[in-house]
C-alpha cells in the first residue's frame, strides 16, 4: 500500500522488524508472525503454497500451480506472486522459471538474486546453478 504509514510502533511491528533483520543476517529461516494478506481466493491459495517452500529451496511457477490443484494456471500463479503484499515473509523470491531462470520479482532481480544467495543458492547470470 503506497499510502500506508506506521502510526504507532507496536510489539508486532518490533517483532517483524527483528525477524526480518535476523533473516537478512542469515540467523532466521522461518518467520513466526501472524500475517493476513488481503487478496482473491486464488491469490490466497498461491500465497499459502509459497509459505510451504523451505528456506534454501525453490519451486517453479508450474510446481506451485500443480500444488494448488491448478496445473494449467502457471501465468496466474505468476500474477499472484507479483501481487504478494508481504515479500520475504511470504517467500515469492523462491519461485523461479521452470528451467531455473530467475524471472519476475517485484523488488527487481538483483534483490531476488541477493535473497536466494543468502539462502545458499549459487547463481550465474540470471540462472540458479545449485
C-alpha positions as CSV (number, residue, x, y, z in Angstrom):
1,X,0.0,0.0,0.0
2,X,1.9,3.1,-1.2
3,X,0.0,5.4,1.0
4,X,0.3,3.3,4.2
5,X,2.3,4.6,7.1
6,X,3.1,3.4,10.6
7,X,1.1,5.5,13.1
8,X,2.4,3.7,16.2
9,X,5.2,1.1,16.7
10,X,3.7,-1.9,18.3
11,X,5.1,-5.1,19.7
12,X,4.2,-6.9,16.5
13,X,6.0,-4.3,14.3
14,X,9.1,-4.6,16.5
15,X,8.9,-8.4,16.3
16,X,8.5,-8.3,12.5
17,X,11.4,-5.9,12.1
18,X,13.6,-8.1,14.4
19,X,12.7,-11.2,12.4
20,X,13.4,-9.6,9.0
21,X,16.7,-8.3,10.3
22,X,17.6,-11.8,11.6
23,X,16.7,-13.3,8.2
24,X,18.9,-10.8,6.4
25,X,21.8,-11.7,8.7
26,X,21.3,-15.4,8.0
27,X,20.1,-16.1,11.5
28,X,16.4,-16.9,10.7
29,X,15.0,-19.5,8.4
30,X,11.3,-19.4,9.4
31,X,9.1,-16.4,10.3
32,X,6.8,-16.7,13.3
33,X,4.4,-13.9,12.6
34,X,0.7,-13.7,12.5
35,X,0.0,-12.5,9.0
36,X,-3.0,-11.9,6.9
37,X,-2.5,-10.8,3.3
38,X,-5.6,-9.4,1.5
39,X,-6.2,-10.9,-1.9
40,X,-8.5,-13.0,-4.0
41,X,-9.2,-16.6,-3.0
42,X,-6.8,-17.7,-5.8
43,X,-4.1,-15.4,-4.6
44,X,-4.6,-16.7,-1.0
45,X,-4.1,-20.3,-2.3
46,X,-0.9,-19.3,-4.1
47,X,0.5,-17.3,-1.1
48,X,-0.2,-20.3,1.3
49,X,1.7,-22.5,-1.1
50,X,4.6,-20.1,-1.2
51,X,4.8,-20.3,2.6
52,X,5.5,-24.1,2.3
53,X,8.7,-23.6,0.3
54,X,11.5,-24.3,2.7
55,X,14.4,-21.9,3.2
56,X,17.1,-22.6,0.7
57,X,14.8,-24.3,-1.8
58,X,13.0,-23.1,-4.9
59,X,9.9,-24.1,-6.8
60,X,8.8,-23.3,-10.3
61,X,5.6,-21.5,-11.2
62,X,4.4,-24.8,-12.6
63,X,5.2,-26.6,-9.3
64,X,3.1,-24.1,-7.4
65,X,0.2,-24.4,-9.9
66,X,0.2,-28.2,-9.5
67,X,0.5,-27.9,-5.7
68,X,-2.7,-25.8,-5.6
69,X,-4.5,-28.1,-8.0
70,X,-4.5,-25.7,-10.9
71,X,-1.8,-27.3,-13.2
72,X,-2.5,-25.0,-16.1
73,X,-2.5,-21.8,-14.2
74,X,1.2,-21.0,-14.3
75,X,0.7,-17.5,-15.5
76,X,-2.0,-16.8,-12.9
77,X,0.4,-18.1,-10.3
78,X,3.0,-15.6,-11.6
79,X,0.4,-12.8,-11.3
80,X,-0.5,-13.8,-7.8
81,X,3.2,-13.9,-6.9
82,X,3.6,-10.4,-8.3
83,X,0.7,-9.2,-6.1
84,X,2.2,-10.6,-2.9
85,X,2.0,-7.8,-0.4
86,X,4.4,-9.3,2.2
87,X,7.5,-10.3,0.3
88,X,10.2,-12.2,2.1
89,X,7.8,-13.3,4.8
90,X,5.6,-14.9,2.0
91,X,8.7,-16.0,0.1
92,X,7.9,-15.2,-3.5
93,X,11.6,-14.9,-4.2
94,X,11.8,-18.7,-4.0
95,X,9.7,-19.1,-7.2
96,X,11.7,-19.4,-10.4
97,X,11.2,-20.3,-14.0
98,X,10.9,-24.0,-15.0
99,X,14.5,-24.2,-16.2
100,X,16.0,-22.5,-13.2
101,X,15.8,-19.0,-14.7
102,X,15.3,-16.1,-12.3
103,X,12.2,-14.4,-13.6
104,X,9.9,-11.8,-12.2
105,X,10.3,-10.2,-8.8
106,X,8.6,-7.0,-7.6
107,X,11.8,-5.8,-5.9
108,X,13.9,-6.5,-9.0
109,X,16.0,-9.4,-10.0
110,X,19.1,-8.1,-8.1
111,X,17.2,-8.3,-4.9
112,X,15.8,-11.8,-5.8
113,X,19.4,-12.9,-6.5
114,X,20.6,-11.5,-3.2
115,X,17.8,-13.2,-1.2
116,X,18.4,-16.6,-2.9
117,X,22.2,-16.1,-2.4
118,X,21.5,-15.5,1.4
119,X,19.7,-18.9,1.3
120,X,22.7,-20.7,-0.2
121,X,21.8,-20.7,-3.9
122,X,24.5,-20.3,-6.4
123,X,23.5,-18.0,-9.3
124,X,25.3,-17.4,-12.6
125,X,23.8,-14.6,-14.7
126,X,20.0,-15.0,-14.2
127,X,20.0,-18.7,-13.6
128,X,20.4,-20.9,-10.5
129,X,23.1,-23.5,-10.9
130,X,22.7,-25.2,-7.5
